């Protein structure tokens, strides 16, 4: 079963970004970005069963949620990786993502 990564809001110039920070590392659990059509998305890390980490894409205005299983062993590792991505990389991952099925997400 998936569980959302703990996060707390941070303030940015657009007051939209939400991030989770630990006291010892710069990791984030969520990122907001615009796709190539200007649609706003949120990418959030979810910890699945058996050590899987899923990047879940949700359109801010509603619509189909998408998922991408990522190559990370731990949520902190995934958060550090997510913090390094620029918007072009997030857009590329969104294109690779598949429709989210909560019944099978994070299981393989």
N, C-alpha and C positions, 0 to 999 in steps of 0.2 A: 504494500500500500504506500502511496506517495504521501509525503508530508511537506508542507511548505517550509522553506528555509526561514529562520528567524531573521527579521529585518526591521530597521527603523528608518523613518524618513530623514533625508538630508535635504538641505536647501541648495538650490542651484539658481542660475539666472532665470530659468524658466519655471522654477518651482514644481517640476514634474518628476525629476529623477528621484528614485528611492533606492537606498543602498544599505547594506549591513556591513558594519565594520567590527573587527575584533580589536582588542587592545594591543595585540602584538603584530598583526599583519594587515595589509591592505587587501581585503577581500570584499566582494560585493555579491549580493544574492539577486539583485534585479538591475536591469538597465532599460531605459526608454530610448527609442530611436525611430526614425522615419524610414519607411520603405521607399523604393524608387518612384512610387506614385504619390508620395507625400503623406501616406497614411501612418498614423502614430501607432507603434507597437510597444509592448512591454515584454522583455525577455527575463524569465525568472528561473532560478535553479530549484530543482526539486530532488530530494533524496529518495530513491526508490529502494526496492528490496534487493538483496544480494549485492550490495555495494554499488549499484548503478546510480548514476547521476543523469538527470534529464534536464534539458533546457526547454522550457515551455514558453511558447510565443502566444501572446494574447493581444488582439487588436483593442486599442483603448476605446474605440467607439462600438465595440461589440462585433461578433462574427465568429468565424471558425478558429478554434484554438489549435495550435500545431505544436509538434514535439520533435526534439532531436536528442538522441542518446549521445552523450559525450564521453570522451576517453579520459575519465578522471576516477581515481580510486576513492577520493574523499570529497566531501562538500567544500571544505576549506580550499583544497587544491583547485576545485572547479571555480570557486569564487575568485581566486587569484588569477586564473586564466581569463575569466569573464572581464575582470578589471582591465586587462591588457588589450581587449578587442576594440577596434574602431568601428564606426557605423557601417563601413563597407563590409567588414567581416561579419557583422551581425546580419546585414542584408543577405549575404551569401549563405549563412546558416539557415535563415528563414526560408530561402528558396529550397534548400535540401530537406527541410522539415516535412514531416508527414502529419496527417490529421491525428489529433490526440484522442486516444481511446483509453479512458481511465481504467478499464478492466484489464488491459495488457501493458500499460505504461510501466517502464522500469523493470520489466521482468525478462528482458532479453532482446 
